[in-house]
Amino acid sequence: MQRRSFIQTAAWGAVAVSVSGFVRFDGKSYVGDCETTSDIIGPFYRPDSPVRNNLIIKDDPGTPVELSGFIKHNDCLTPYQKAKIELWHCDSKGVYDNTSPEYRHRGTSYSDESGHYHFDTILPVPYDVGGTKRPAHFHLMITAAGYMPLVTQLYFTGDPWISKDPSSRSPAAKKRILEVQTAQDGRKKVVYDVILAEKLAVESASLDRLTGSYVCEKDKTITCEFFKRNHTLWYNASYGKKLDPYGMDLEFVGNNTFRSPSLPSDIRNEFVFEVLNTGAIKCTEKYLGDFGQSGEIVFLKVSV
């Protein structure tokens, strides 16, 4: 089957991910089905940030705060040791350090034997994005063997921009709007516990950013469309012809990557999204056909 034809004929059916949020006893131990959703990695992520807990910069303005919590297995109870936690956020002026070797306000840590992690840093502030503002937020990526990487954003109660931002006002973000507590010694503190999951659903607001029409970077006659159905991402493509009205369901596999679970085992399609610094969305489709042919196509989003 050639690549262009299997897009038209692949079976389709949504893959449901449970996010009902409860703990049950399976006869041997307590098993979690805790509410966990993932976000899309934005343009400000930088890999390989230094391993450090203290992100406070001497003589740099900002309100000091401790971010801490526990990383737990999917039973919602058992601590996960040596999970990798990456934190990044803007400075007190709303600026991200995207290039300097200092990796300002960026760091990597690992959970201890009790699953605990913490960072000493400053509170980020809201910043301008095209005539409006994004509410203040921390970015987190948690990576742990046996589980899908979790990418998320943490917001703070009382921020007036939360209700105006598509991501923070999403119902899925309610549990991530956190209180900035004041300890007895006057220090600020934010607490966020993480429940790991083998499979994650992508938040609806993040899927909304990906949906729309795309055009091939090199050949404008090749277009594709990503759309939502049953809370999952779907795809269909055109090669100078009308788009397939049914499309192909995609499963989130982490790191901004989606694959189709409906294709035969000898055929593989993978879609890797990238949020550019301009806010534009790029999608790289990587494919492997049943005759061993492979390649990739770069698409750019042109409409919502």
N, C-alpha and C positions, 0 to 999 in steps of 0.2 A: 504494500500500500504506500503510495507516494504521500508526502507531507501535505500537499494541497488538498488531496482527496480525503485524508483521514480527518481533517478539520470538519468536513461536511458530514461525516458519517459516524463519528465517535458517539458512543452511548453517553447519556448524561443523567445525573442524579446528584442532588445536593448531599454533602457530607455534614451531618449534624455534630456539633460539639456541645456537650453538656456544660452549662454554667449555672446550675441550679443552686449550688452553694449549701451543701450539708455534709455531715460526717455519718457514715454508716458502719455497722459491724458485719464483716464478711464471714464470721465463724471462727476466725483466727486473730484478727486485729481490726482496729478502726481504720477505715479507708475513707479518704477525703474526696469530695467532689466540690471543692471550694471554688468560689467565683474568681476566675482569672481570665483576663483578656490582655491582648498585646497591642502595642502601638506600632506605627511605622517609624523607622529611623529617619530623622530629619537631616537637613543639610549641615548641622553643626556637630555631628558626631566625628570624633577623631579616634582611631584605634591606637593601642599601645600607649595609653596614658600612664604616667609613672605610678608605681605601687607606693601609695602613701594614704594616710588617714587625714592628715592635716593639710587643708587647701587654703588656709588663711595666709594672706600676703602682707608682710610687714608694711605699715604706713599706708595701706590701701583702705579706702573708706568702705563702709558696709557694716551691717549689723551681724555680729557673730552668732552662729547657731550650730547646734549639734544635730545631725541627722543620724538616727539609729533605728535598729529593729532586729528582727530575727528572720532567718531563712529556714523554711520548713519543707519537708517532703510532702508529697501529695496526699498524705493522710491527715494533713493539717496539724499534726502534733509532733512528729519526730524531727529534731534539729538536723539540718544539712550542714556538714562541715566542709570547709574549703570551697564553697560556692564563690564564684568570681563576681564582684559587684563593681561596676563602672559608674561613676557619677560625673556629670558635667552640667554647667549652667553659666549664665551670663554674669558679668560683674555688676557693680553698683550703678553703672551708667547704662546698663542694658546691652553691653557689647560682649560677644563671644571671642575667645582667643582661638582662632582657627589656624594659625600659622606659626606662632612663636615656639621655640624649643622649651620654654618654661611650662607649657601646657597649663596656663593660669586657670584656676577653678576647674581643674580636671584631675581625676585620680582614680586609681584602682585599688580595691581592698578585697580581702577574703574573709568569709565567715569563720568564726572560731569553733571549738568543739561543741559549744552550746548553740551554734547557729547564729550567734550574735555578730553584728557588724556596726560600725559607726564611722562618721566623718565629721571633722570640725571644719566649718567653712563659713560663708556669709549667706544671708538671705538674698536671693536674686530679686530683681525688680521687673515690673512690666516694661515692655519695649515696643516701639513703633513697628507696624507692619502694614504699609500701604494705607495710611489714613486712619487706622485704628490701632489698638494695642493688644498684644498677647498678654494674658495675665502672668504674673511671676510664677516660675516653675523650676523644679529640678528635673533633669533627665536621668533615668537609671536604666542600665542593662545588666541583667543577672544571667550568668551562664553557669550551668551545672550539668555534669555528666548524667545522662539518662533522661534529661528533660529538655524541652524546647526553650531556647533563649527567650527571656522576657524583656521586652523594651516597654518602658512606661514613663509617664510624666506625673509629677506630684505638684498639686496646687495648694493654696493656703486660704483658709477661711477669711472672709472679710474683704477679699480682693474684688473691687467693683467691676473688673474686666472679665470675671469668670462667666457672667451671664451673657456676655456679648461675643464670646469665643466659641466656635463650633466644637472644638475638642473638649474644652473644660465644661461646657454646659450639657454635654452628652450624658444621658443617664448612667452610662458605664463609668463615668468619671466621679460619681458621687463619693465612692469610698476612697478616692484619692485626693479629695479636698480636705486637707489636714489642718488641725489646730496648731498654731505656733504657741507652745506652752512656755511659761516662765517658771524656772526652777527657784528654789529658795535662795540660791546664791545670785539670782538675777539673770542667769544665763538663759538664752532662748533654746528651745528644744523641739524637734519634730520627730515623731515616731511613725515608722512604716514597716509593717511585717509583710513578708512575701511568702506565698504558697506556690511551690513549683508545680508544673503540670507537664505531662507527656505530650499533650496536644493543646494548642491555644487557639481560641477564636480571635480574630482581629476586630478591634472596636469599630463600630459602625461609622463613627466620624472619620476614622482613618481610611476605611474603604471608600467613603465618599470622595476623599481626595484623589483616589486612584481611578474612579469611574469616569467614563467619557470617551471621546473619540481620539484616536492616535493616528499619526501618519508616519510612514517609514522615512527615516532620515535621508536615504539615498534614492528611493524610488517612490514618488508621490502617488503612484497608482496602487501601492500596497497600503492598505489601511486596516485598522482593527478597532474594536470597541470592547471596553470592560464595563460590566454592569452588575448590579446586585440582584440576587434572587435568593430568597430563603436565608437571608443574613450571610450569604457567602458571595465570593467574587466569581463572576462568569466571564467568558471570553468568546468573541467570534471575530473572524477575519475576512478580508476581501482582497482579491487579486484582480481588480478591475471589474468585479461582478458584485451583485447585491449581497450584502452581509447575510450569513446564515441566521435565520430568525430564532434558532434554538440555542446554539452556542455550546460551550464546553465548560463544565464546572471545574473550579480550581481549589486546591487545598493549600492552606498556608503551612509552610515548613520552616519558618523562621528566617531572620536576616533579610527581610523585605522580599522574600522569595515565595512564589506560588508554583505548584505543579498540578497537573491533571491526574486524579486517581482513576479516571475512567478509561484511559488508553491501554492498549495491549502492552504486555511487559517488555516487548522489543521496540516499543516506540516511546520516546520521552520528549515532553515539552516542559520548559522551565521559563518562568517569567521573573526577572529580577528588576525591581523598581528602585529608582533613585530620585530623591528630592533634591533638586539643584539649588544653588545659592540664590538664584533668581526667584525661587518658588515654583518653577516649572517642574514637570514630572517627566522623567525618562524611563522607558521600559526596554530592557534587552531580552528578547526572546531567544532562548537557546534550544535547539532541537536536535534529535537523533532519530532517523527513520529506520524502518525495518530492513533496509538494504545497506545500512551502515552509513548512509549519507548524514552529514551533520553540518551545522553552521549556526550563525546567529544573525538576528535582525534588530536594529536599534529603532525604536519608535519614540516619538515625542508627542505629548498630549497637546491637542489643538482646541478642545472644547470640553465643557462639562457635560 
